[in-house]
Amino acid sequence: MTTHAPAAKPANPLIPGRQVGVPTTMRATVQDAYGPAEEVLRPDDIPVPAPEANQVLVRVHAASIHVGDLVSIEGEPIIARLATGLRKPTNRVPGTDVAGTVVAVGDAATSLRIGDQVFGWCTGAFAEYVCAAEDHFLPKPANLSFEQAAAVGVSATTALQLLRDRAVFGAKVLINGASGGLGSYAVQLAAAFGAEVTGVCGPRNVDTVRSLGAAHVIDYTKEDFTRGEQRYDFILDNVANHSLARTRRALTERGVLQSNNGTSGGRWFGTLGTVIKTAVVSIFTRRQAPPSIKFTTREDLLTLKAIIEDGRVTPLIERTYPLSRAAHAIEHVKTGHARGTVVLTVEAPTESKS
Ligand SMILES: NC(=O)c1ccc[n+]([C@@H]2O[C@H](COP(=O)([O-])OP(=O)(O)OC[C@H]3O[C@@H](n4cnc5c(N)ncnc54)[C@H](OP(=O)(O)O)[C@@H]3O)[C@@H](O)[C@H]2O)c1
């Protein structure tokens, strides 16, 4: 008697390597022009990307939004289009930070297998599937949901890069803008490194920032930290609502100010003027750190994964939105008052597309 194995799902003929159940088209949020998210973002069915030899294809469960995504969607400051496309976005699908399940593996990719649950970074995260080099992904921290893992990405790695050498044990560290995407990680990381953290935020977030590990919280509607008596060894300024000189007045004698405000400013050049000024000032005083331009690295993600898995940092997520409401999610981030990270959830693709 002949027995038959259950019929395997048809393979996507456009994908050369190993794969499981991959359709040929997928739902994605796309943009064909720069502008406000509500005007330029729209859902579309586009081909599922095929992984190159060193890449993996990930079925996206969640993607998160950071302020850099606003720049690539709106195309402002305009100077940023040198990187994202002069007339229109080079990448139709925005988004960087992602978590999901590996569903196809390029022939030369060896570290990940089909079925692995991963988080990391890519181009085009606001979609049902993404491709990236296998070293852009790590196994998802066991104690995080996909939504939480997607929220790590650029915000957490930037906070780590800015703090790890300065927020040392016992240092008095002030985080201006302590409750947002980057600030909520900065507070937790500085506390994890043993610093005495002061977080500055609005009244709605005072309790949250304290719960993240801040020993002191300043409500900026009631108190101006630059005019107080307290002095800090390190200030991470995510807001830049005071002049550099005035902010540096809140430093101890050997204290350092790290300015980190990347989106406000003029339509053409954004904060470029401030970045140049910061760079020049940093030549003349060691109390002003030079501007920091770094990118997400695998080593940073590995460090964060360890810190997250031992429970010292947990992504703070205020809201999740379905992928179909990406424009609303972006608009919320744009208010500059989102609590923690805003996450897009991506439902399982429908079988009919296979
Ligand atoms: N997120 C990233 O991946 C990333 C990477 C590189 C650089 N950056 C830069 O880092 C900065 C912060 O990013 P983010 O993602 O944390 O932004 P965000 O999520 O929009 O958070 C903004 C933060 O600023 C606070 N804030 C607003 N007005 C304030 C004021 N007058 N005084 C003190 N705090 C105030 C908000 O607190 P309330 O809501 O309580 O008012 C909130 O904590 C931005 O300039 C961004 O360009 C971010």
The ligand as a Gaussian input file, in Angstrom:
#p B3LYP/6-31G(d) Opt

LIG

0 1
 N       14.309000      57.514000      18.788000
 C       15.430000      57.362000      18.100000
 O       15.709000      56.300000      17.588000
 C       16.409000      58.501000      17.942000
 C       17.665000      58.265000      17.348000
 C       18.566000      59.335000      17.228000
 C       18.200000      60.580000      17.685000
 N       16.963000      60.779000      18.254000
 C       16.607000      62.112000      18.712000
 O       16.315000      62.053000      20.101000
 C       15.282000      62.960000      20.397000
 C       14.231000      62.228000      21.209000
 O       13.739000      61.132000      20.463000
 P       12.524000      60.286000      21.012000
 O       12.344000      59.154000      20.089000
 O       12.693000      59.986000      22.446000
 O       11.342000      61.350000      20.824000
 P        9.863000      61.277000      21.372000
 O        9.453000      59.855000      21.503000
 O        9.051000      62.192000      20.558000
 O        9.975000      61.855000      22.877000
 C       10.110000      63.214000      23.114000
 C       10.404000      63.403000      24.600000
 O       10.598000      64.797000      24.860000
 C        9.820000      65.166000      25.977000
 N        9.536000      66.584000      25.907000
 C        8.725000      67.247000      25.056000
 N        8.757000      68.569000      25.345000
 C        9.632000      68.698000      26.389000
 C       10.117000      69.792000      27.152000
 N        9.710000      71.043000      26.905000
 N       11.020000      69.557000      28.140000
 C       11.451000      68.313000      28.416000
 N       11.012000      67.218000      27.733000
 C       10.125000      67.440000      26.747000
 C        8.603000      64.278000      25.922000
 O        8.003000      64.221000      27.205000
 P        6.415000      64.402000      27.421000
 O        5.736000      63.541000      26.404000
 O        6.231000      63.928000      28.827000
 O        6.107000      65.855000      27.218000
 C        9.264000      62.960000      25.513000
 O        9.849000      62.350000      26.640000
 C       14.753000      63.493000      19.061000
 O       15.243000      64.774000      18.859000
 C       15.335000      62.573000      18.041000
 O       15.617000      63.230000      16.835000
 C       16.080000      59.764000      18.401000

